[in-house]
């Protein structure tokens, strides 16, 4: 099967936040082949990543044969190598992620197999889903049994109170044995993290996520074991197995969270899992409840946990992908349809 065209598009989003996501949210990558099969992938990097794909990486893929997982890995290596001067992390690898996932989708469709069968032997029939966001009551109504809420540190004493208030609410809603996590989005300091560990101890928080800048590996390593049984988690802003090798060398995190649409796709995800296995660190992909991560989770040694982002009750959403698997009684799993089992909403392109 030979690649005949590659194109990236920035969707016509209507409901993204007024932030960096306005122009740098997710891209769609379409890869066409000479046997009539088309693969779709989901990458990051927004309008900048579209330019990377369409003005550089595309020319490296035209005419390449893709008939096996090994062929996809070889293509990944070429694209990574050729984009090194401006790539390695960030937008360059986010663009590569979209291409990689499109190639996995293409191969799955060509072989009439779901991607998880290409990844390996399926080991999980279904995956426990957790809801990320601030509408905790609604998530409980939807049947979720695990929850992560956001907390940004703004430098005020009341920030401790708001963390306690939402942790208390989440624990009351989801029960004493549920997993409850906090995403700080790189806004805490080491001192704040340690103090939060003390003040939130009674709520048995499973992990604190992205407490420091991802470049401060030494600072994160120093926090491990300093907040009781709460894990220091992160990795959504890291790229490729090379980046996670540095996390491993620094002993920086208790739990890794690569984003499969940002870190280099499933090809990179599998290589990151190899590093994690050697380091004996659990892996739970960021946004793993989306099909791109879900297919990897069920056929690998990722832990049995998938993140969903339901948003808020009745809030409008962009439905870019049709056929995303539902959450039923707090669990979910990929479909058996060829490829990733979803279709892109062409009206948004």
N, C-alpha and C positions, 0 to 999 in steps of 0.2 A: 504494500500500500504506500503510495507516494504522495507527499504533501504538495498540493497545487495552489493553495492560497492561505494566508494568515492575516487576520484583521482584528484590531482592538477597537472598542467603542466605549465612550463614556456615556452611560445611560442618562436619560432625561429624568433625573430624580426630581420629585416634588416635595418630599418630606424628610430631607436630611437636615441636621442641625445647622444653624448659622455659625459655622466654625470652619476649621480646616477641611471638614468633610464636604463643605459646599462644592469644592472643586477637586478634592483629592481623595474622594471615597472610592468605592470599588469599580473595577472595569470588567467588561465582558470580552473574552477572546474567542474568536471563531477560527477553527482550523478545518480546511476542506481537503479532501483527498481525491485521487483519481478513480476510486471505486464508488464514488457518490456519497460516502459517509462523511458527516460533519461532526466535529467535536466542539464542545463549548466548555470554557473554563472561566474562573472567577479570580481576579487578581486585585491588588491594591494599587495605590499610587496615583489614581485619578487621571486628570488630563495629561500630566507629565508622563505617566506610564504608557498612555496611549501612544505618545510620540516615540517612546523607546521601542515599543513593539513594532509600530508601523514604519518607522524610519530606520530601524537597525536590525532588530532580532528577526523580523520577517525574512529579510534577504538571506539570512543564515539557514533558514528552515526550508526554503523553497527547493523542491525536488528531493528532499530527504526521504528515505524509506523508514516507515514505522510499522513494524510487524511483531514487536515483542516489547516487554517491559525493559529489557536490556537496551533496545533502540531508544526508548524514551530517556533512559539514564544517560546514554551517549549524547543525545541531543542536549540534555540539561548541562552536561559538562562543557560542550561547545559554547552554548549561550552564556554560561557563567564566565568562562575564560575570555570570550571576546568582549564582554561588557565590564571587565575588571577595572579599566581606568575610571569609569564613572559609577560602577556598580558595587558589588560585594555585600552591600546592605541596602536598606531603604528602598527607594523607588525602583532602582535597577532590579533588585531581587523580587520586589512586588510584581513587576512586569513579567519576570520569568515565571513567577508562580502561576499567573493566569495561563501562560502557554503550557506549562507542565500539566496543569489540570485538564486543559483542553485535549492534550495528547492522550491522557489516561481515559478520558471520555470517548475519544475517537477509537482507541484500541478496544475498549469494552464494547462499543457498538459494533465494530467490525467483526468481533468474535462472538457477538450475542451473549455477552457475559456482563453482570454487574461489576463495577470496579473492585468491590471487596474481594471478588474471586481472583482478580488479577493480583491483588495485594498479597494474598496468602490464604491459609486455611481459616475459615470463619470460626471464632472461638466464643462469640457472644451472640445469643439469640436476640437480645434486646439490651439497651443501654439506659441506665438511670439518668434522667435529665434533671438539670437544675436551672431555675429561672433567674436571670440577671436583670436588675432594674430596681425601681423604687416603689412599684405598685404591689406591695407584698400581699395585701389581702386578695387581690385579683389572682395572683399566681397560685395562692392556696386554693382558691375556687376552681382554678383550671386543673387541679389535681397534682401539681408539683409537690414533691416531698423534700426538696432541697432548694436553697435560695442563697444568692449573693447580692448584696446591696452596695451601692457606691457611697463613699465618704471622702470628700475633699477637705484637706486641712487648709484653713484660711488664716491661721495664726491667732485665733481667739480661744479663750478658755471655754466658751460655749460650744466649741467644736467637739470637745470631749463629751459634753452633755448630749449633743445630737447623735453621736455614735452610740452612746449608751441607750438612748431612747429607741433608735431603730433596731439595735441588737435585741433589746427587750421585746419589742413588737414581733420581730421575726421568730424569736424563740417561743413566744406565746402562741403564735400562729402555727408554726410547723412542728412544735413538740420538742421534748427534751433530748431525743435521740437523732433529730434531723441534722443534716449538714448545713451550717450557716457560715457564710464567708463574707469578707469585706474586700472590695476593690478600691484602693486609694488613688489610683491613676497617677502614681509618681508624685504625690503631693505631701507625703509625710516626711519627717526627718527621722534619724535614728532615735533621738530622744523621744519624739512623739510616739514612735512605734513601741518603744519599751513602756512608756506610760500607758498607752492604749492597752498593751498586754495585761497590765496590772488592773486597770479599771474595767476591762471587759472579761476578766478571768471567769466570772461566774456564768457567762453566757456560752462558754465552750466554743469559741470561734474556730472553725476548722483551718482557715488560712487567712493571712493578710496578703493581698496581691499588689505587686508593683509599688512597694512602699518608698523606694528611692529611685533616682534616675537609673536606667538600666546599665549605664556605664560605670556605676559605682559598685563593682563586684565585691571589693573588699568590705565596703560598708554593709552590704547585704549578708555577706558571709559572717560578719561579726554579730549579726542579729539572730542567727540560727541558735536556737536553744535559750534565747533571752526573753522569749514571750511565752513561757510555759509550753504546752503541747501544741500551740498554734504554729502552723507551717508558714515559712516565708516562701511565697510563690511568685513566679514571674516567667518572663520569656516571650511574651507576645510581641515585644518590640525587638527581639533578636532574630537574626537571619542565618540560615544554613547550618549544617553540622559544624562548620568551622567556628561559628559564633558560639555554639553550645559546647564545643570543646573548651573554649575559654571559661565558660561558666563552670564546667566540670573541674578544670584545673584550679579555679578559685574556691571551689566548694561553696558557691554563692547562694544556692537555692535548695529548698527542701522538695520542691515540686516544680516541674517545667511545664510551660504552657505555650508551645509554638503555635502560631496561627498558620494554618495550612495554606491560606490564600496570600500570606505575606512572607513566609519564611523560605519559600522555594517550592511549594507544592508538595504532593505526596512523595515525590522522589526525595526531596530534602527531609520530609517527615520520617521516612524510613531510615535515613542515615542518622538523623537525630536520635531515633529510638535505639540505634546501635550504640551510640555514645552513652545514652541514658542507661542502657543495660549494663555496660561496663562500669558506670559510675554508681549503679544501684539507686537510681533516682526515678520516682514515678513520673509519668507524663500524662497530662490531661489537656488536649488541644484547646486553645482559645477559640470560642465560637464552634466548638466541636459538634454541636447539634445541627449545624448546617451540613449538607450532604458531603461536602469536600472533606470535612474531618470525620464524619460519621462512618464513611466507608473504610477509613483507615482504622478507626477505633475497634470496629467489630472483628477485624482480621489481623490484629497486632496485639502486642502486650501493653498498649495504652490502658490506663485504668478504666474501670467501668463507670464513666461519668462524662456527660455531654452537656455543654452550655447552650442554653436557648436565651434569646433576647426578645421577649414578647412585647416590650414597650409598656404603654399604659392603656388601661381599659378605654375602648372606643376611640383611641387616637388613630388618625389616618396613617396608613403605611404604604410604601411602595412595594408592590408585588412583582419583583423582577423575575423570580424563578417560580414556575408552576410545577406543583407536584412534590414540594418539600414534605417529607414524612411527618405525620402528626405526632404529638405527644399524647399517649393514652395511659391514664392512671400513673403518670409520672415516669413513663418509659417510652423509648422510641427505638426505631431501627430503620436501616435503609431498605428500599424496595429491591425486588429481584429483577427490575427492568435493566436492559443493557446500558452500559455507561453509568453515569451518576443517577439516572432515573428522573431527571428533571428537564423541563423545557424552558427556554428563555421567553420572556414576555416581549415579543417583537415590537409591540406598541411603544415600549420604553426606549427602543433603539432608533 
